[in-house]
Amino acid sequence: MHDQKETLPATTPGGRLTTGRQTESENNGTRDRRVITGREDAGNSDATAYAAAEYAGRGWRVLPVHWINAQNSCSCREASWMPPCPSAGKHPVESAWTKQATADLEQIARWWAEMPEANIGIATGRSSGLWVLDIDPDHGGADSLARLEAKYGRLPDTRRHRTGSGGRHYLFTIPDGLTVKSKTAALGEAYSGIDIRGEGGQIVAPPSVSGKGPYVIETDCAPLPPPAWLAGLLVSEGSATRTVNGAETASGSAASALVLDISRTDDDPYDWDTATTPGAVPVGHQDRWLADAAASARGMGLSDRAGRMMVRKVADAFTNDPRRTPWTRADADAKWAWAKANYPHGHALDDAQLSPGIKAFIENLRPDAVASERSRLSLGGGAFFTEVPETPPSIWGTGGDVLWPEGEALMITAPQGTGKTTLAHQIIRARIGLQDNVLGYPVRTGKRVLLLAMDRPAQTRRAGNRIFGKDDPAYLDEHLVIHMGPPPADLAQNPDVLTQMCQAAQADTVVVDSLKDAAVGLSEDSVGAGYNRARQKALADGIEVLELHHLTKRGPGGGSPDDLAGVYGSVWLTSGAGSVVLLWGEAGDPVVRLRHLKQPMNEIGPFDVVHDHDAGTSSRQERADLIGLASASGEEGITAHQAAGALFDTQKPTPAQKAKAVRKLDALVRAGKLLKTPGGTGAQGPATYRVSAAVRTITGKAREGVHG
């Protein structure tokens, strides 16, 4: 966290929302909602009804909530003489909503056919599998959250909604054995304005509009588990209970914490300052000491491999003590994973959180851990091939939607003047903790960024002023280092130089702008291989790499390139990158097209990127809505050929484009939003995709008042 005070911005009437999902305007004193679906007739009832079905598809129990009527008052007020509703557009229509909330699409269709303007409520708690951290800025919630994150670390990039009052809803899953209650001032008076919505609670969800303003999706991803420190605080404050071996623990007790809070307290059972070795830690408290050690190792800014090796050494020290329960390697790795999930890379912990003894012990282990990492034998084959996550950890992205994978280079390639530097600067700003996401995809915060401004640094400086000009200069000085002009030596001929520059800047991220200035002769394979070696050395040292690069040719008919062959230079440049993103358009265009030419997992896009050059921001805008297209096609449905044509804006999609369309369509089938009728052998024509009857009832007939 940086030193600037965190505030939650108020809703700006008439302004374009930057979520890429919704727009807001003022019209004759009433607010208008529209989901950007690619259909000009997408209105309030369709948007809200479809969103309700989408939430139900996630397994969340949905309910209708009162709305703001044409008289700009709550729909619960049937007569003008009635006093204003104190919770306008925010309370359930049905009094027995706790029992009636459902994920059944037929029931949802009936509700929104009867009440097409109804807002959406989501019931929280175990039945929906989620709970919500509610930040209320009117009662100091923004300041309380800033203090919490300064003490414990940033919240993860979980699903986040902006509320009508300008607050935030952070949606989390519910860990096994934890019961989260609904409670105001859930973390005590010290953190006012932070409420919890759990069992027996509900939240209003986008694109609803309350009496204070619209609800907007800010981070569109699946809810993540809460950080361990937050779950522990809920239990200690009585806002949650934990079941251990079938019995509910008492709130506030040591046994009730989901994991041990590493902050020291006055009633600690021993003097942490004197526990300088594992042997000095009393039996029964090694779990807490190992947690402290993992958090401290995380704060050193080491790579994942070095940090994991260090925590294993601490665990080994406990295991060698015959008085204690032996630790396994899996135990140590789990504690390191906990530290990674709860503490930013290179974070700072003060003496109120970690004792000098623990930090001194870890510092003594650091040389061995670093040396072990640099050894080719530091990771065995078992760990290398079996400890593989289902989805690649991301620097930029979420779940399987990864634009920049951890430990791999991201290359952004584009013609001149299409905004690749503008996009890179926003990623840098997010990487140093000044914004949460870029183009709607979360960016994980790092320690410090080294920007190699080699390609026209004066122009880079002017462009960056629009993005960084209003930020705290002292904070930028601490977290962002600029190198102007060519590198000290050609990076292809001197592959160690890139890592050395990052080490000198104490940076965990490097942005190379651009590749043509990093090495001379990139079209030669020997030069491409030499630069790739420099890139891989930096990655092996725990440095994340972002590169800006140019194209060599246009695609068919002078259009956008379809594959990596359009990227300038040796094949080693793209072969060594983990992800390659293309921006396509004419120089100076405010709207360009994003294509994902090389993907670590799911393909992202294609979609339009809207650059606001005056504000220094970019937003995502989907061009094709496959559900909308299928709905408009009725029972005939759409084919992969038609979907590919809409996605890639072409009348003659290639086989590769049709294959990509099939993957997107099949994903919607798995989500229960489309039905697939097979084609090919035994059937006439290709497979078709159509909207299910329940979803069609919701999206197509809600405004007509037709009952499902």
Steps between C-alpha positions, in 0.01 A plus 500: 500500500623848426474795731229684313162492667261261328160635408208347317390729218139608486284418202525763228159556335513499124852353487613194310569213735831328442395140562441420134165352604271788573433863420319758706328820397253753632176537307225730624597441859500120479794267454528268199684167505637313203719195473725527197382193308540610142120541469363851482172396667667369819305678774445492872280193531713287269821604674371432850315179412800358319733592785267322747518185284879531478532520880272200538721312256785551747292326767411821684145530640328799339202708615311805365570829677296820490601750230494873432177582316413771249431741787860448615386335823510146630246265342384403849338846531169456318363845580661843473397593853709219652832608659823427307638149532818499714639212293380595153566232240691280744253278689332175385154497347396184684490496880590130503796552268740294710296190409399607149841603363590247232731407214211343305485669157128436452414679825734784413330529161161530668625768740650721232203450269278636778748767615730581204644807675588315820851532639699185573578366843743216573450302820830454681615215718567130460199443269660724234855410595611858554523781753564869444728759656294821480700825503278799587683829428227702677611346831877502448527165325758617246739624769445184705579280201816699427620447858417129485696453179792704630522264798423162343552539124278570200178312448522248215361588157167332565169597341416861589190714445461875545185587694254778433652714776855459363593224744637157416378142530783243511358152432676200657439127513438333836781269616405158632418507869434876509158655559484872420226707662334820378618781723555876498830633633618143451864569592430716802492874564863537392393422143172685462310485173590136431200267506460132420226335298489129575232267633154657476629798301471631147666755275372705207686401182584670167345632283248604765445868578414612854397841624868593525620379161589200282676180604792414272725195453859619551683165504316238297630165622398217730517573875825389665556360851556768764857563612587312815544816706149621411337167587688501829380852580138403430523216747679702766236778476209255520397569140565137407535166671715206411408135542785275610437123512125565493504745792466877472789686660452802719556831325817672606670180616836398358346183358233693312733678258504362148874558502712672761512879478869589486459834680654489844286580804580592858380162631731286284606187695868575454735778399516502123804727500711233672389213272783530249509131401233232456636323806409798718134484398289315760350169391156556350578840350706400200208558260491867586876533476503335158222736387708797613803361323307452174362854516848638563647300210223635276601853601855451375383510140643157419374295210247226563766228492738673741221583745365146497847357563551737791174400670589134450826560688308653792264201503797264495639671811177418684488147361846426636378582854380170657258688729282611207263350246701459178426739212467365149615681187132541410444677836779746424380561145147561626629764742695669220188494281310665787763775521485557123121530514501748788812715458612693190837412351762718671255643757621669817425364847576717800612387845139496621438207268825303506760470771865589436586142589296351217630749247858439608456124468355535149777738393754236600325249272474734203844435342441124500152541351624723219791267428263205497274675252785570263597136505353289221431229762296724731166347396451126464314336216210407725432859599566628147251271324236439769464830688327670206195722560187441290513858375827693454562767766456838338649845522218634282182295482281275709428126504562355155474844338869588515657779298832506688599174671731502801854402411447551125542802276208697359555656157268778378544549127332764286546745215623845595250735662245240614554544874734223610700744716177641645389148590842410644502811722163400645634152573801658671271722706302195613817298563621764750165509679341817362206328330339158525448389142563574135227434242296337777762234579671520841873573522699359791701757692878465501788677673669732250496539121798584279384667178755490218379806307725442200261576213456880476520567878382861460176380343466230765537770764222712350269200467573392856416843635134444412500175699734572794474880513256509793675234710721571800854568364662362815307174463598474134865562589485210744323249275595591143850537353553636146798423279507732198678415178680182387611239756864500619568214258318307231276257694530222243880507514509553877205299640592565866457877466118500518500316833781718634306816414194366686710403801661844510152659495371244756213438259289186476351610166659635183322663206703498177391786269580383244672179386658661194702724733608216730695308239618572145403263218192332646415339168809276539438178693830535685392843629148380582640204692744728682223736612282206602785382721511842666123485551513148648784592736292787637195274541711238680609772743137569592463807276175536303549619141270714282615584147373741233568405140410581141344312209673405177201472269124524472265208471297386197362789299699751704305417815600380845756216518345169594800334661850546641653519153401865492726585795833651398823310548631154578259226602692478831341828610144363500605143587652618826198713600222351710231727357480721190231769472432693180348849480377579150382825348616810320734751665308732728179294499315533834357149451731209417453124493666264751590147391669231709748340258667272757321386814624327816146365551168651384495731202408856599287700256491610235346827621531871441723718717380859537786741578419826675829672426410816695427304818772241436261207541386206287184292527376174355195485274365172369395513136298177483261348753460132410202451732330800343569366152365157591192652662426710190528186283221324691463125462736492201791610716842598370792304360869525582548663158253777588648545847853523360385758247359716780798452729765573239301746289537303177269335247752224434634371834797266484492146643705625796251779569209254481680267742539790744131583464412137577699519825312813606162352405571171678600693812158669496340156463688375805382809690140412419441809286480333158374166369694313232348292222770281345549495124729311266470120470140391540366855489450763235736799510733625774434511873273782615478688826182654637392663823319275747128555552544632851765754406304606190196558718705723725684700237239515226162515669557679829399838362185354345379367835468144364496236774737205466 
